[in-house]
């Protein structure tokens, strides 16, 4: 608000004070700039918020995929261990078996061995995949945290800009009110001057 000390005094002639008009124009320009900054900052906040939400969704999917890979890897480990136990049993059986039975056990042994090798490769692939998922998830978490911090800073800036915008609007209202008061004072002064001129003219005509 404009205090009485800040309020420009009307000129002796009752003329319009140019300082008020200059300040009024400057405040309008400040208000226009502030409103533009608020709009831009609001757009930035919305974009950051959308990106954070997108990363949250992507991170959830990545975490779910990593958990599935870990479960598959654990299942493969159990299967490999079971096959190794079967192979160990087959080795013990082949030592005491007769020739035809020994050949059958040998073929079964080779099949189990191939299956173990295949599952071992699959397990190693799943472990690498799990490591990749973890690395990717950490990168996504870092990006999400950074964007969250930027969003929070942008929100703080937006609040500050809106406060400045409100102050500019109040200042503009005060100046417009002062301008209207000066216009009324000028009108009164002009009417008074006109009245005095009429009285002076009437006195001189007597």
Secondary structure, 3 states (H helix, E strand, C coil): CCCCCCCCCCCCCCCCCHHHHHHHHHHHHHHHHHHHHHHHHHHHHHHHHHHHHHHHHHHHHHHHHHHHHHHHHHHHHHHHHHHHHHHHHHHHHHHHCCHHHHHHHHHHHHHHHHHHHHHHHHHHHHHHHHHHHHHHHHHHHHHHHHHHHHHHHHHHHHHHHHHHHHHHHHHHHHHHHHHHHHHHHHHHHHHHHHHHHHHHHHHHHC
